Every structure is written in structure tokens, then in C-alpha cells.
Amino acid sequence: MKKKNILKGVLFVGFGASIYGMLATFVKMSYKDGFTTSEVTTAQFALGITGLLILNFIQTITSKKKLSSPSRREFRMLVLAGTSLGCTSLFYYIAVQYIAVSIAIVLLMQSVWFSVVVESFITKKFPNAKKVVATIIVLLGTVLATNLINLEVKLDWHGVFWGLLAAASFTMTMFTSNTLATHLPVLRKSIIMLTGGSVIVLLFLFFAQIGPLYSESLRSFYLNFTENTEHIRPFDYSIFWTYGFILALFGTIIPPILFNLGFPNTGLGLGSIISSLELPVSVTMAFALLGEKVILIQWVGIILILMAIVLMNLPSKKEKILSEQLS
């Protein structure tokens, strides 16, 4: 592999991770302007699919060769897998309603060790020593990054719950994205998966906002889960031209395209390390635009998590020897 290709891959993945890291800050800003989670996610997915359909149309008419299409089974599997995309966004955005963005992104990054656990269940093998050590480092880093050792800090358990659910859902997204219909063009695969995510988003819109507004029975049912009724109101379409474009661009259009362009050049290991830029970028954005307080011990925790990600993706001696033999 040429060095310039590796460099290109690093730039694509790094830029994609940095853009995705900015997303939660804009979500928090939209909340401050009175928009609901349902409105934010609906605008993001609707405009995201629209943008990808336009890009896919341009690619189809300009491509010199016929692009691959999914089989019926692949289409169904991708739609089903795409529901995890909708759940990730939904859970993550609910989490930042209760906790700081800097804390929410740390919880989302628990997908690093969640994936180790899932992988061990799938392969029925206990993770190696390197992964176990990296998991312990991530957990230690999480304690520091969320400032749990400060007894004065009280984390809202709602935010922690939804943040960890987002991490679990994101873990599922990573596994399915890397194994299903890998022969399909990036744009087509993204559109199908976003369709599955949109089903979840629209169901939530109906359940949490539109349904309770027009049906007393649905309202009574919904109030069994929460006492908050502020967001039970008509849909505010201004979300589409205020924050919708930014959310779609930064959440569902640019990062997936850049990741799919970059990972083939970097490889999964190096790409995973570079994509962890999302963590410091998200915290820095929250600090700069939202004025969230991030103390030294939290930065130490963030650095530990980044170190763990690097450790997990460093090649073993066997992999180095094999790589040298192949080259």
C-alpha cells in the first residue's frame, strides 16, 4: 500500500470523526432553542436520506459501470440493522438532555469494550490479555472522565442509562455495518440503513409527541413512562431550516462517506485509532460553544480512554511477523 493512500485514509477518517464529534453540541444548542428530541432526530434522518438520495442519483448517472444492488434478503437485513442507527441517535440525544455533552460522549465510547464482550460471545473465546487490559483502562478512564470520584458531582441516572444504551446500540451498528452487504456502494448501503433508522425515529415521534397530542389514551399511556409533557405539542417544522441541515450533514451524510472512503486505506486497526478523535473533539466543542466545565482529571480520563483504543488496535507480534512475511 502506498504511503499517500495511507495518508489519504488517515485524513478522511480523522476529518469524519472530527465532524461527527461536533454533532452533540449542535443537538444541545437545538434543545436550548426549544426543539424536542423527536424534531431533532426526524429532521436529521429526513434531510440525511434526501441528501444521500441526491448523491446516489448523481453517482448512478455518472458511473461508468453498473453499480451493485442488494438482494431482497440483504435489503431486509440492512433495514433491520439500520434500526440500530436510529436507536443510537435517539438514545444519545436523550442522554444529552440529562447530562453534559462531555459526559455523554464518554458513555458512548463504552462501545470500545462493549464490542470486546460481544466479540467474545460470538467467537466463544475469552478476550486476550491486551483486550482485557485495554478494557480495564477504559473503565478507569470513564471513572475519571465522568468525575465520579468527586462526591459533590451527581450524575442524573437517566442520562447515564440512555448514554449506555446508545453505546450498546452503536456497538451493534459497528458489527452489522462491517459484515452485511459489503459489496454494495457506500451511498446505497447508507440509504437502506438510514431507512431502518427512520422507522425507529418516526415511531418515537408518534409515541412521544404527535400521538399523545391527539389521543388521550396514548397520552395516558405515555405518561406512565415520564411526567414531562412540555414536548407534547405540534411538530415545529422550523427545525428543518435552523438545525436540520447541520445535523444531517454532520450526522448522516459526511461522516459515513468519509469513513467508508478512509477505512479501506487505513485498515480497521489504524482507522479505529484515528476515529477516536471524536472523543476529544466533542468535549472541546462542548467546552468552547456550550461553556461546559471540563476539569483536569476529566482530561486525564479522556486520554486514558484514547490510550486504551490505541492499545487494542496495536498489532500483536504474530500479526507483525505475518505482515512481514506477506510483504
Backbone as numpy.savetxt, mean C-alpha at the origin, in Angstrom:
# Nx Ny Nz CAx CAy CAz Cx Cy Cz
23.48 -8.35 -16.66 22.63 -7.15 -16.66 23.51 -5.91 -16.66
23.20 -4.97 -17.48 24.00 -3.76 -17.58 23.77 -2.86 -16.39
24.85 -2.12 -16.03 24.75 -1.23 -14.88 23.68 -0.17 -15.09
23.59 0.35 -16.32 22.62 1.42 -16.56 21.18 0.92 -16.37
20.95 -0.41 -16.64 19.62 -0.98 -16.41 19.32 -1.07 -14.92
20.32 -1.44 -14.12 20.15 -1.50 -12.67 19.88 -0.11 -12.13
20.64 0.86 -12.61 20.45 2.24 -12.17 19.05 2.73 -12.54
18.61 2.39 -13.75 17.27 2.79 -14.19 16.21 2.17 -13.28
16.41 0.90 -12.96 15.47 0.20 -12.08 15.41 0.82 -10.70
16.59 1.16 -10.15 16.66 1.80 -8.83 15.91 3.14 -8.84
16.10 3.91 -9.90 15.44 5.21 -10.01 13.92 5.06 -10.10
13.46 4.09 -10.90 12.02 3.86 -11.06 11.38 3.43 -9.73
11.99 2.44 -9.07 11.44 1.93 -7.81 11.51 2.99 -6.72
12.64 3.69 -6.63 12.81 4.73 -5.62 11.82 5.86 -5.78
11.61 6.27 -7.03 10.67 7.36 -7.31 9.24 6.91 -7.01
8.92 5.66 -7.38 7.58 5.13 -7.12 7.29 5.04 -5.63
8.27 4.56 -4.85 8.10 4.44 -3.40 7.95 5.81 -2.75
8.72 6.78 -3.23 8.65 8.13 -2.67 7.28 8.76 -2.91
6.75 8.56 -4.11 5.42 9.11 -4.44 4.34 8.44 -3.59
4.44 7.11 -3.46 3.45 6.38 -2.67 3.52 6.79 -1.20
4.72 7.12 -0.74 4.90 7.55 0.64 4.23 8.87 0.96
3.96 9.68 -0.07 3.31 10.98 0.13 1.79 10.86 0.30
1.25 9.71 -0.07 -0.20 9.55 -0.20 -0.96 9.83 1.09
-0.53 9.25 2.20 -1.27 9.37 3.46 -1.37 10.81 3.94
-0.35 11.62 3.64 -0.38 13.03 4.03 -1.53 13.76 3.34
-1.72 13.48 2.05 -2.82 14.12 1.31 -4.18 13.60 1.78
-4.22 12.34 2.19 -5.46 11.79 2.74 -5.81 12.52 4.03
-4.83 12.72 4.88 -5.05 13.43 6.14 -5.50 14.87 5.88
-4.91 15.51 4.87 -5.30 16.87 4.52 -6.75 16.92 4.03
-7.15 15.89 3.27 -8.55 15.84 2.78 -9.53 15.67 3.94
-9.12 14.91 4.96 -9.96 14.76 6.14 -10.15 16.10 6.85
-9.08 16.86 6.93 -9.15 18.18 7.59 -10.09 19.12 6.84
-10.25 18.88 5.53 -11.16 19.70 4.73 -12.58 19.14 4.72
-12.83 18.12 5.52 -14.19 17.62 5.72 -14.62 16.45 4.87
-13.73 15.88 4.08 -14.11 14.74 3.24 -14.07 13.45 4.06
-14.86 12.46 3.64 -14.94 11.19 4.36 -14.03 10.14 3.72
-13.82 9.05 4.45 -13.02 7.94 3.92 -13.65 7.38 2.66
-14.98 7.28 2.64 -15.69 6.76 1.46 -15.44 7.64 0.24
-15.49 8.95 0.43 -15.29 9.89 -0.68 -13.86 9.84 -1.19
-12.92 9.76 -0.26 -11.50 9.72 -0.63 -11.17 8.47 -1.43
-11.60 7.30 -0.94 -11.29 6.05 -1.64 -12.04 5.93 -2.96
-13.29 6.38 -3.00 -14.08 6.32 -4.24 -13.43 7.18 -5.33
-13.04 8.39 -4.97 -12.40 9.29 -5.94 -11.08 8.70 -6.43
-10.29 8.15 -5.50 -8.99 7.58 -5.87 -9.14 6.44 -6.86
-10.05 5.51 -6.58 -10.19 4.34 -7.44 -10.90 4.67 -8.76
-11.91 5.54 -8.71 -12.63 5.90 -9.94 -11.70 6.62 -10.92
-10.98 7.62 -10.44 -10.06 8.36 -11.31 -8.84 7.51 -11.67
-8.45 6.62 -10.76 -7.32 5.73 -11.05 -7.62 4.80 -12.21
-8.80 4.18 -12.17 -9.21 3.28 -13.26 -9.36 4.05 -14.57
-9.94 5.25 -14.49 -10.10 6.08 -15.70 -8.75 6.39 -16.33
-7.80 6.78 -15.49 -6.46 7.10 -15.99 -5.78 5.91 -16.61
-5.90 4.75 -15.97 -5.26 3.54 -16.49 -5.94 3.06 -17.78
-7.26 3.25 -17.90 -7.97 2.89 -19.14 -7.47 3.73 -20.31
-7.25 5.01 -20.05 -6.72 5.90 -21.10 -5.32 5.47 -21.52
-4.46 5.18 -20.52 -3.09 4.75 -20.81 -3.08 3.40 -21.53
-3.99 2.49 -21.14 -4.08 1.19 -21.78 -4.54 1.32 -23.23
-5.47 2.23 -23.48 -5.95 2.47 -24.85 -4.82 2.99 -25.74
-4.03 3.92 -25.19 -2.89 4.47 -25.93 -1.87 3.37 -26.22
-1.60 2.53 -25.21 -0.64 1.44 -25.38 -1.13 0.44 -26.43
-2.43 0.14 -26.42 -2.99 -0.84 -27.35 -2.88 -0.39 -28.80
-3.19 0.87 -29.05 -3.18 1.36 -30.45 -1.77 1.69 -30.94
-0.83 1.88 -30.02 0.54 2.21 -30.43 1.48 1.02 -30.42
1.05 -0.08 -29.76 1.90 -1.26 -29.67 2.05 -1.95 -31.03
3.28 -2.36 -31.33 3.55 -3.00 -32.62 3.17 -4.48 -32.61
2.99 -5.04 -31.41 2.58 -6.44 -31.32 1.31 -6.57 -30.48
0.59 -7.69 -30.69 -0.65 -7.89 -29.97 -0.35 -8.14 -28.49
-1.05 -7.43 -27.63 -0.84 -7.55 -26.18 -1.63 -8.73 -25.63
-1.06 -9.37 -24.61 -1.69 -10.54 -23.99 -2.99 -10.15 -23.29
-3.95 -11.07 -23.33 -5.21 -10.88 -22.62 -5.39 -12.00 -21.62
-6.08 -11.74 -20.52 -6.25 -12.78 -19.49 -7.31 -13.79 -19.89
-7.17 -15.02 -19.41 -8.22 -16.01 -19.58 -9.33 -15.69 -18.58
-10.46 -16.37 -18.72 -11.57 -16.11 -17.79 -11.16 -16.42 -16.36
-10.42 -17.50 -16.18 -9.97 -17.88 -14.83 -9.02 -16.82 -14.27
-8.08 -16.37 -15.10 -7.13 -15.34 -14.66 -7.84 -14.04 -14.31
-8.86 -13.70 -15.11 -9.62 -12.48 -14.85 -10.31 -12.56 -13.48
-10.95 -13.71 -13.21 -11.64 -13.89 -11.93 -10.66 -13.85 -10.76
-9.50 -14.48 -10.94 -8.50 -14.51 -9.87 -7.92 -13.13 -9.60
-7.70 -12.36 -10.67 -7.15 -11.01 -10.52 -8.15 -10.07 -9.85
-9.44 -10.20 -10.21 -10.47 -9.38 -9.56 -10.54 -9.71 -8.08
-10.50 -11.02 -7.76 -10.54 -11.44 -6.37 -9.31 -10.94 -5.62
-8.14 -11.06 -6.25 -6.90 -10.57 -5.62 -6.92 -9.06 -5.46
-7.58 -8.38 -6.39 -7.65 -6.93 -6.35 -8.45 -6.39 -5.17
-9.31 -7.24 -4.60 -10.07 -6.79 -3.42 -9.13 -6.42 -2.28
-7.95 -7.06 -2.24 -6.98 -6.72 -1.19 -6.43 -5.32 -1.38
-6.39 -4.85 -2.64 -5.96 -3.47 -2.91 -6.95 -2.48 -2.29
-8.24 -2.75 -2.51 -9.27 -1.88 -1.94 -9.23 -1.91 -0.42
-9.04 -3.11 0.14 -8.99 -3.24 1.61 -7.79 -2.52 2.18
-6.64 -2.61 1.50 -5.44 -1.93 2.00 -5.65 -0.43 2.09
-6.15 0.16 1.01 -6.40 1.61 1.01 -7.43 1.99 2.07
-8.49 1.21 2.12 -9.59 1.49 3.05 -9.12 1.42 4.51
-8.45 0.33 4.86 -7.98 0.15 6.23 -6.94 1.21 6.61
-6.04 1.49 5.68 -4.98 2.47 5.92 -5.55 3.87 6.14
-6.52 4.24 5.32 -7.13 5.57 5.43 -7.99 5.71 6.68
-8.61 4.60 7.09 -9.37 4.63 8.35 -8.39 4.80 9.52
-7.25 4.13 9.43 -6.25 4.20 10.50 -5.78 5.63 10.74
-5.54 6.39 9.65 -5.01 7.75 9.82 -6.08 8.72 10.34
-7.32 8.25 10.47 -8.33 9.05 11.14 -8.09 9.07 12.65
-7.49 8.00 13.15 -7.32 7.84 14.59 -5.89 8.09 15.08
-4.90 7.86 14.22 -3.51 8.00 14.64 -2.73 8.84 13.63
-1.54 9.27 14.03 -0.69 10.09 13.16 -0.23 9.29 11.94
0.01 10.00 10.84 0.49 9.36 9.61 1.80 8.61 9.86
2.68 9.21 10.66 3.98 8.60 10.94 3.82 7.25 11.66
2.78 7.12 12.48 2.51 5.86 13.16 1.84 4.87 12.21
0.90 5.37 11.40 0.16 4.50 10.47 1.09 3.83 9.47
2.07 4.57 8.96 2.99 4.00 7.97 3.88 2.95 8.60
4.24 3.14 9.87 5.04 2.14 10.59 4.23 0.86 10.75
2.95 0.97 11.06 2.08 -0.20 11.18 1.92 -0.90 9.83
1.79 -0.12 8.76 1.67 -0.70 7.43 2.92 -1.51 7.07
4.08 -1.04 7.52 5.34 -1.73 7.20 5.50 -3.04 7.98
4.54 -3.37 8.84 4.59 -4.67 9.51 4.38 -5.80 8.50
3.99 -5.42 7.28 3.86 -6.41 6.20 5.21 -7.07 5.92
6.31 -6.41 6.34 7.65 -6.98 6.16 7.75 -8.34 6.85
7.32 -8.40 8.13 7.41 -9.69 8.83 6.14 -10.53 8.68
5.03 -9.88 8.35 3.81 -10.64 8.04 4.09 -11.60 6.88
4.81 -11.08 5.88 5.11 -11.88 4.68 6.00 -13.07 5.02
6.89 -12.90 6.02 7.74 -14.01 6.46 6.89 -15.12 7.06
5.91 -14.73 7.87 5.01 -15.71 8.50 4.18 -16.43 7.45
3.60 -15.67 6.51 2.78 -16.26 5.46 3.60 -17.22 4.61
4.82 -16.80 4.27 5.71 -17.63 3.46 6.03 -18.95 4.16
6.25 -18.90 5.47 6.57 -20.11 6.23 5.38 -21.07 6.25
4.15 -20.52 6.30 2.96 -21.36 6.28 2.78 -22.02 4.90
3.04 -21.23 3.85 2.87 -21.75 2.49 3.90 -22.83 2.18
5.16 -22.56 2.52 6.25 -23.51 2.23 6.37 -24.61 3.28
5.67 -24.41 4.44 5.74 -25.35 5.56 7.16 -25.53 6.06
7.91 -24.42 6.01 9.29 -24.40 6.51 9.48 -23.25 7.48
10.23 -23.51 8.55 10.51 -22.44 9.51 11.46 -21.45 8.86
11.22 -20.13 9.01 12.10 -19.13 8.39 13.55 -19.26 8.89
14.50 -18.93 8.01 15.92 -19.04 8.40 16.29 -17.99 9.44
17.50 -18.15 9.99 17.95 -17.29 11.09 17.95 -15.82 10.70
18.31 -15.52 9.44 18.38 -14.12 8.98 17.00 -13.47 9.04
15.97 -14.20 8.62 14.62 -13.65 8.62 14.08 -13.51 10.04
14.44 -14.45 10.91 14.00 -14.36 12.31 14.60 -13.14 12.98
15.91 -12.93 12.76 16.60 -11.76 13.33 15.99 -10.47 12.78
15.72 -10.45 11.47 15.14 -9.26 10.83 13.75 -8.97 11.41
12.97 -10.02 11.67 11.64 -9.84 12.25 11.72 -9.25 13.66
12.68 -9.73 14.45 12.87 -9.20 15.81 13.26 -7.72 15.75
14.12 -7.39 14.78 14.55 -5.99 14.61 13.37 -5.10 14.22
12.51 -5.63 13.32 11.32 -4.87 12.91 10.41 -4.60 14.11
10.21 -5.62 14.93 9.35 -5.46 16.10 9.93 -4.46 17.10
11.26 -4.52 17.30 11.92 -3.56 18.18 11.81 -2.15 17.60
12.04 -2.06 16.29 11.93 -0.76 15.62 10.53 -0.19 15.70
9.53 -1.07 15.65 8.12 -0.63 15.74 7.83 -0.04 17.12
8.34 -0.69 18.17 8.15 -0.19 19.53 8.73 1.22 19.67
9.91 1.43 19.08 10.55 2.74 19.15 9.84 3.76 18.24
9.52 3.34 17.01 8.93 4.26 16.03 7.54 4.73 16.43
6.80 3.89 17.16 5.48 4.29 17.63 5.54 4.92 19.02
6.77 5.00 19.55 7.01 5.65 20.85 6.22 4.98 21.99
6.12 3.66 21.93 5.36 2.93 22.94 6.02 2.96 24.31
7.36 3.18 24.33 8.06 3.18 25.62 7.78 4.44 26.42
7.19 5.45 25.75 6.78 6.66 26.45 5.41 6.43 27.06
5.35 6.32 28.37 4.09 5.98 29.04 3.02 7.05 28.88
3.46 8.27 28.49 2.51 9.36 28.35 1.75 9.28 27.02
2.32 8.52 26.10 1.70 8.40 24.77 0.58 7.36 24.81
-0.59 7.74 24.33 -1.73 6.84 24.28 -2.16 6.66 22.82
-1.88 5.48 22.29 -2.28 5.18 20.92 -3.73 4.73 20.91
-4.51 5.30 19.99 -5.90 4.89 19.85 -5.93 3.47 19.28
-6.51 2.53 20.01 -6.51 1.14 19.58 -7.23 0.95 18.25
-8.18 1.85 17.94 -8.87 1.77 16.65 -7.86 1.93 15.51
-6.99 2.94 15.65 -5.99 3.20 14.62 -4.99 2.06 14.48
-4.56 1.50 15.60 -3.62 0.38 15.59 -4.27 -0.84 14.92
-5.53 -1.09 15.26 -6.26 -2.23 14.68 -6.35 -2.11 13.16
-6.81 -0.95 12.68 -6.96 -0.76 11.24 -5.61 -0.71 10.53
-4.58 -0.17 11.19 -3.24 -0.13 10.61 -2.68 -1.53 10.40
-2.88 -2.41 11.38 -2.40 -3.79 11.26 -3.21 -4.57 10.22
-4.52 -4.27 10.12 -5.34 -4.89 9.07 -4.84 -4.46 7.69
-4.45 -3.20 7.57 -3.90 -2.71 6.31 -2.62 -3.45 5.95
-1.77 -3.71 6.95 -0.53 -4.45 6.73 -0.81 -5.87 6.26
-1.80 -6.51 6.89 -2.18 -7.88 6.50 -2.71 -7.91 5.07
-3.53 -6.93 4.73 -4.09 -6.85 3.38 -3.01 -6.56 2.35
-2.06 -5.68 2.72 -0.95 -5.33 1.82 -0.07 -6.55 1.56
0.10 -7.38 2.59 0.87 -8.62 2.44 0.22 -9.52 1.39
-1.10 -9.62 1.45 -1.84 -10.43 0.47 -1.68 -9.85 -0.93
-1.71 -8.53 -1.04 -1.55 -7.87 -2.34 -0.20 -8.19 -2.96
0.87 -8.13 -2.14 2.22 -8.40 -2.64 2.34 -9.82 -3.16
1.79 -10.80 -2.41 1.89 -12.19 -2.82 1.13 -12.46 -4.11
-0.09 -11.94 -4.19 -0.92 -12.20 -5.38 -0.39 -11.46 -6.61
0.12 -10.26 -6.42 0.62 -9.46 -7.54 1.82 -10.11 -8.20
2.63 -10.79 -7.41 3.86 -11.39 -7.93 3.69 -12.80 -8.46
2.48 -13.37 -8.30 2.28 -14.75 -8.73 1.18 -14.93 -9.78
0.22 -14.00 -9.84 -0.91 -14.17 -10.76 -0.69 -13.47 -12.10
-0.94 -14.20 -13.18 -0.96 -13.64 -14.54 0.21 -12.69 -14.81
1.42 -13.17 -14.56 2.60 -12.32 -14.73 2.91 -12.01 -16.21
2.25 -12.73 -17.11 2.48 -12.50 -18.54 1.71 -11.29 -19.08
0.75 -10.78 -18.31 -0.08 -9.68 -18.78 0.67 -8.35 -18.75
0.35 -7.43 -19.67 0.91 -6.08 -19.61 0.53 -5.41 -18.29
1.41 -4.58 -17.78 1.23 -3.95 -16.48 -0.11 -3.22 -16.37
-0.45 -2.43 -17.41 -1.66 -1.61 -17.35 -2.92 -2.45 -17.31
-2.98 -3.51 -18.10 -4.16 -4.37 -18.13 -4.35 -5.08 -16.79
-3.25 -5.58 -16.26 -3.32 -6.28 -14.97 -3.76 -5.32 -13.86
-3.24 -4.10 -13.89 -3.58 -3.10 -12.87 -5.06 -2.73 -12.93
-5.60 -2.59 -14.15 -7.01 -2.23 -14.32 -7.92 -3.30 -13.73
-7.60 -4.57 -14.01 -8.44 -5.67 -13.52 -8.39 -5.74 -11.99
-7.19 -5.58 -11.43 -7.05 -5.64 -9.97 -7.74 -4.44 -9.31
-7.67 -3.28 -9.95 -8.35 -2.10 -9.41 -9.86 -2.27 -9.45
-10.34 -3.02 -10.44 -11.78 -3.31 -10.52 -12.22 -4.08 -9.28
-11.43 -5.06 -8.87 -11.73 -5.80 -7.65 -11.68 -4.91 -6.43
-10.69 -4.00 -6.38 -10.58 -3.06 -5.28 -11.76 -2.10 -5.23
-12.25 -1.73 -6.40 -13.38 -0.80 -6.48 -14.65 -1.40 -5.90
-14.81 -2.72 -6.04 -15.99 -3.39 -5.47 -16.02 -3.18 -3.95
-14.86 -3.36 -3.31 -14.76 -3.17 -1.85 -15.04 -1.71 -1.48
-14.46 -0.80 -2.24 -14.63 0.64 -1.97 -16.08 1.07 -2.10
-16.76 0.59 -3.16 -18.16 0.96 -3.38 -19.09 0.33 -2.33
-18.77 -0.90 -1.92 -19.55 -1.53 -0.85 -19.43 -0.73 0.44
-18.23 -0.25 0.72 -18.02 0.56 1.93 -18.76 1.89 1.82
-18.74 2.49 0.62 -19.45 3.75 0.39 -20.94 3.57 0.69
-21.51 2.45 0.21 -22.93 2.19 0.44 -23.21 1.91 1.92
-22.34 1.10 2.53 -22.57 0.68 3.91 -22.37 1.82 4.92
-21.36 2.67 4.69 -20.98 3.67 5.70 -21.53 5.08 5.43
-22.00 5.34 4.20 -22.41 6.72 3.93 -23.76 6.82 3.21
-23.89 6.22 2.06 -25.10 6.39 1.25 -26.28 5.58 1.80
-26.04 4.31 2.13 -27.11 3.46 2.64 -27.77 3.99 3.90
-27.00 4.29 4.96 -27.59 4.81 6.19 -28.29 6.16 6.02
-27.94 6.89 4.96 -28.56 8.19 4.71 -30.01 8.05 4.27
-30.31 7.00 3.49 -31.63 6.84 2.91 -32.45 5.69 3.52
-31.82 4.88 4.37 -32.54 3.74 4.96 -32.33 3.72 6.47
-33.42 3.79 7.19 -33.34 3.77 8.66 -32.84 2.42 9.18
-33.23 1.34 8.49 -32.78 0.01 8.92 -31.28 -0.14 8.75
-30.76 0.35 7.61 -29.31 0.31 7.39 -28.57 1.23 8.37
-29.21 2.36 8.69 -28.63 3.29 9.66 -28.51 2.63 11.04
-29.57 1.96 11.44 -29.57 1.27 12.73 -28.53 0.15 12.76
-28.43 -0.57 11.64 -27.43 -1.64 11.54 -26.01 -1.08 11.62
-25.78 0.02 10.89 -24.46 0.63 10.85 -24.04 1.16 12.22
-24.99 1.70 12.99 -24.70 2.26 14.30 -24.35 1.20 15.34
-24.48 -0.06 14.97 -24.00 -1.13 15.84 -22.48 -1.20 15.85
-21.87 -0.61 14.81 -20.42 -0.67 14.67 -19.73 0.63 15.10
-20.42 1.74 15.07 -19.84 3.03 15.43 -20.92 3.99 15.90
-20.48 4.99 16.68 -21.41 6.03 17.12 -21.26 7.29 16.28
-20.28 7.29 15.40 -20.00 8.46 14.57 -20.99 8.55 13.40
-21.74 9.63 13.34 -22.73 9.80 12.27 -22.42 11.01 11.38
-21.27 11.64 11.59 -20.92 12.86 10.85 -20.81 12.62 9.35
-20.34 11.43 8.98 -20.11 11.16 7.56 -21.34 10.55 6.87
-22.45 10.42 7.58 -23.68 9.95 6.94 -24.36 11.17 6.31
-24.01 11.44 5.09 -24.50 12.63 4.38 -24.35 12.40 2.87
-24.94 13.26 2.03 -24.79 13.10 0.58 -23.33 13.15 0.16
-23.01 12.42 -0.89 -21.64 12.35 -1.41 -21.19 13.72 -1.89
-20.00 14.14 -1.46 -19.44 15.44 -1.86 -18.56 15.25 -3.08
-19.12 15.57 -4.26 -18.41 15.33 -5.52 -17.20 16.25 -5.73
-17.06 17.27 -4.92 -15.91 18.17 -5.07 -14.60 17.47 -4.75
-14.66 16.30 -4.11 -13.45 15.52 -3.83 -12.71 15.17 -5.13
-13.47 15.01 -6.23 -12.87 14.61 -7.50 -11.92 15.67 -8.05
-12.28 16.97 -7.91 -11.40 18.01 -8.48 -10.56 18.73 -7.42
-10.64 18.29 -6.17 -9.77 18.88 -5.14 -8.60 17.93 -4.83
-8.94 16.76 -4.29 -7.88 15.81 -3.92 -7.88 14.55 -4.78
-8.98 14.28 -5.47 -9.12 13.03 -6.22 -8.01 12.77 -7.21
-7.64 13.79 -7.98 -6.61 13.61 -9.02 -5.26 13.25 -8.38
-4.91 13.94 -7.30 -3.63 13.68 -6.62 -3.63 12.28 -6.02
-4.73 11.91 -5.37 -4.82 10.59 -4.75 -4.73 9.47 -5.79
-5.40 9.64 -6.92 -5.36 8.63 -7.98 -3.96 8.54 -8.59
-3.38 9.71 -8.84 -2.05 9.76 -9.46 -1.00 9.14 -8.56
-1.03 9.52 -7.27 -0.01 9.08 -6.32 -0.29 7.69 -5.75
-1.55 7.23 -5.84 -1.90 5.96 -5.21 -2.14 4.81 -6.15
-2.77 5.06 -7.31 -3.18 3.94 -8.16 -2.65 3.99 -9.60
-1.95 5.05 -9.97 -1.45 5.14 -11.34 0.08 5.08 -11.40
0.74 6.10 -10.85 2.19 6.21 -11.00 2.98 5.11 -10.28
2.78 4.89 -8.96 3.61 3.88 -8.28 3.56 2.48 -8.89
2.36 1.91 -9.20 2.35 0.57 -9.79 3.11 0.49 -11.12
2.97 1.53 -11.95 3.67 1.54 -13.24 5.18 1.58 -13.03
5.64 2.46 -12.13 7.07 2.60 -11.86 7.64 1.33 -11.22
6.88 0.71 -10.33 7.35 -0.53 -9.69 7.51 -1.64 -10.73
6.52 -1.75 -11.62 6.58 -2.81 -12.64 7.66 -2.57 -13.69
8.03 -1.30 -13.87 9.13 -0.97 -14.78 10.48 -1.18 -14.09
10.50 -0.93 -12.79 11.77 -0.97 -12.06 12.18 -2.33 -11.56
11.24 -3.13 -11.04 11.58 -4.40 -10.42 12.27 -5.40 -11.35
11.89 -5.47 -12.65 12.60 -6.39 -13.53 14.09 -6.04 -13.67
14.45 -4.79 -13.48 15.85 -4.38 -13.59 16.61 -4.51 -12.28
15.93 -4.30 -11.15 16.61 -4.36 -9.86 16.63 -5.76 -9.27
15.60 -6.55 -9.62 15.42 -7.81 -8.93 14.59 -7.57 -7.68
13.97 -8.63 -7.16 13.06 -8.49 -6.02 13.79 -8.02 -4.76
15.01 -8.55 -4.52 15.75 -8.20 -3.31 16.11 -6.73 -3.24
16.86 -6.25 -4.24 17.26 -4.85 -4.28 16.04 -3.94 -4.38
15.04 -4.36 -5.15 13.84 -3.56 -5.32 13.10 -3.36 -4.01
13.05 -4.42 -3.19 12.38 -4.33 -1.89 13.10 -3.36 -0.97
14.42 -3.36 -1.02 15.21 -2.44 -0.20 14.92 -1.00 -0.61
14.95 -0.76 -1.92 14.72 0.61 -2.42 13.29 1.07 -2.14
12.32 0.16 -2.25 10.92 0.54 -2.04 10.64 0.91 -0.59
11.52 0.54 0.34 11.34 0.91 1.74 11.54 2.40 1.97
11.94 3.13 0.92 12.01 4.60 0.99 10.65 5.20 1.34
9.61 4.43 1.08 8.24 4.88 1.38 8.10 5.30 2.84
8.79 4.57 3.72 8.67 4.82 5.17 9.22 6.20 5.57
10.50 6.51 5.31 11.00 7.84 5.71 10.33 8.99 4.95
9.95 8.77 3.69 9.30 9.82 2.91 7.94 10.17 3.52
7.18 9.14 3.90 5.87 9.36 4.50 5.98 10.11 5.82
6.94 9.72 6.65 7.13 10.38 7.95 7.59 11.83 7.75
8.51 12.04 6.81 9.00 13.40 6.54 7.90 14.30 6.01
7.05 13.77 5.12 5.93 14.55 4.59 4.96 14.94 5.69
4.68 13.99 6.60 3.78 14.26 7.71 4.37 15.33 8.63
5.67 15.28 8.80 6.36 16.27 9.63 6.33 17.66 8.99
6.57 17.69 7.65 6.68 18.97 6.95 5.33 19.62 6.67
4.34 18.85 6.21 3.06 19.42 5.79 1.98 19.40 6.87
2.04 18.40 7.76 1.01 18.28 8.79 1.49 18.76 10.16
2.81 18.97 10.26 3.35 19.42 11.54 3.34 18.35 12.61
3.32 17.06 12.19 3.34 15.98 13.17 4.70 15.93 13.87
4.68 15.76 15.17 5.91 15.72 15.95 6.55 14.34 15.85
7.80 14.30 15.41 8.54 13.05 15.31 9.83 13.22 16.10
9.94 12.52 17.24 11.10 12.69 18.10 12.23 11.74 17.69
13.40 11.94 18.29 14.61 11.20 17.90 14.43 9.69 18.01
13.81 9.24 19.09 13.66 7.79 19.30 12.80 7.15 18.21
11.85 7.92 17.65 11.03 7.40 16.55 11.86 7.24 15.28
12.76 8.19 15.03 13.65 8.09 13.87 14.58 6.88 14.02
15.03 6.61 15.24 15.86 5.43 15.50 15.08 4.16 15.15
13.81 4.11 15.55 12.96 2.96 15.23 12.78 2.79 13.73
12.58 3.89 13.02 12.41 3.86 11.56 13.68 3.33 10.90
14.84 3.78 11.38 16.12 3.32 10.83 16.29 1.82 11.07
15.88 1.34 12.25 15.96 -0.10 12.55 15.10 -0.91 11.59
13.89 -0.42 11.30 13.01 -1.12 10.36 13.63 -1.17 8.96
14.22 -0.06 8.54 14.90 -0.02 7.23 16.08 -0.99 7.20
16.82 -1.06 8.31 17.96 -1.99 8.40 17.48 -3.44 8.30
16.33 -3.73 8.93 15.78 -5.08 8.88 15.39 -5.47 7.45
14.82 -4.51 6.72 14.43 -4.77 5.33 15.66 -5.06 4.48
16.73 -4.29 4.70 17.99 -4.53 3.99 18.54 -5.91 4.34
18.53 -6.27 5.64 19.05 -7.56 6.10 18.28 -8.71 5.46
16.96 -8.59 5.40 16.14 -9.66 4.84 16.42 -9.90 3.36
16.90 -8.86 2.68 17.09 -8.97 1.23 18.53 -9.11 0.79
19.45 -9.18 1.78 20.85 -9.43 1.43 21.00 -10.88 0.99
21.73 -11.12 -0.11 21.88 -12.50 -0.57 22.72 -13.33 0.39
22.36 -14.59 0.56 23.13 -15.50 1.41 24.40 -15.94 0.68
25.30 -16.64 1.40 26.55 -17.11 0.79 26.27 -18.06 -0.37
25.25 -18.93 -0.18 24.89 -19.88 -1.24 24.41 -19.16 -2.49
23.60 -18.10 -2.27 23.07 -17.32 -3.40 24.20 -16.58 -4.12
25.19 -16.09 -3.35 26.33 -15.40 -3.96 27.15 -16.35 -4.81
27.42 -17.56 -4.26 28.20 -18.56 -4.99 27.47 -18.97 -6.27
26.14 -19.21 -6.16 25.34 -19.58 -7.32 25.35 -18.49 -8.37
25.27 -17.24 -7.92 25.27 -16.11 -8.84 26.60 -16.00 -9.58
27.69 -16.25 -8.84 29.01 -16.19 -9.46 29.20 -17.31 -10.48
28.65 -18.49 -10.16 28.76 -19.62 -11.08 27.97 -19.38 -12.36
26.78 -18.79 -12.21 25.94 -18.50 -13.39 26.55 -17.42 -14.26
27.24 -16.46 -13.64 27.88 -15.39 -14.40 29.22 -15.85 -14.96
